[in-house]
Amino acid sequence: MTDLSIVLPAYNERENIVALVERLLQVMDGVVKGLEIIVIDDNSPDGTAEAVRRVFSGDHRVQVVVRTENRGLANSIRVGIEKSAGEVVVVMDTDFNHPPECVPILYDFTRHADLVIGSRFTFGGGTSSSRLRYYLSYCYNLFMRLVLGTRIDDNLGGLFSIKREALEKLDFDKIFWGYGDYFFRLLLLSQRLGLRHVQIPVMYGNRLGGEPKTRFLNIFAKYTMEVFRIIYLRATGRW
């Protein structure tokens, strides 16, 4: 029996992925009896998958899946979830933006909720990024809460744990496409289904190595388009 699956979507994360998997194995030692870590690599040219295989080839807990078609963050997460066997699934970034040390807490809180969100903006949380970027993100999340009606402080963090039985109730086709916008679709649709949400404060870190994949203003423009698309579909009874 697999108690916990950790899904790690990755693209050009060779500088981070081995250290992250090693740290996850350390922090989860003794916490769960059955653990699997699934690295979903979007055919990274930097050798991300090869680095994981080289170090963990003899460890049955670590799996690597390389995708060459229909790539992208949300689709990678979907594939990882679909391949997972755990009663609880954790999804997190692979660049140390999401601290591995929070995973035992995310797992533990699934005793009290269907979906547990690691939040930068809940009291006690935060981020190591610049103060300007923090406040821009905070204000944007406030905007999303007001216009979409989510009950979560951090609608774009992408750090969460979810029960298997909750996953089975979700329509993956409506959620897992695009980039980080999948996360607020997950929150909205799970909220509509009446799934129990809990948010815990998490201090987000900085990328350990490698280059960022997104441009801050560009990604917020895309998210805003998706927010208004959802508003329009709601108004016309199609979402």
Secondary structure as GFF3:
##gff-version 3
##sequence-region A 1 239
A	DSSP	beta_strand	4	10	.	.	.	ID=ss1
A	DSSP	alpha_helix	14	27	.	.	.	ID=ss2
A	DSSP	beta_strand	35	41	.	.	.	ID=ss3
A	DSSP	alpha_helix	48	56	.	.	.	ID=ss4
A	DSSP	beta_strand	62	66	.	.	.	ID=ss5
A	DSSP	alpha_helix	73	83	.	.	.	ID=ss6
A	DSSP	beta_strand	88	91	.	.	.	ID=ss7
A	DSSP	three_ten_helix	100	102	.	.	.	ID=ss8
A	DSSP	alpha_helix	103	109	.	.	.	ID=ss9
A	DSSP	beta_strand	115	119	.	.	.	ID=ss10
A	DSSP	beta_strand	126	127	.	.	.	ID=ss11
A	DSSP	alpha_helix	131	148	.	.	.	ID=ss12
A	DSSP	beta_strand	160	163	.	.	.	ID=ss13
A	DSSP	alpha_helix	164	167	.	.	.	ID=ss14
A	DSSP	alpha_helix	172	175	.	.	.	ID=ss15
A	DSSP	alpha_helix	182	192	.	.	.	ID=ss16
A	DSSP	beta_strand	197	201	.	.	.	ID=ss17
A	DSSP	beta_strand	203	204	.	.	.	ID=ss18
A	DSSP	alpha_helix	216	235	.	.	.	ID=ss19
###
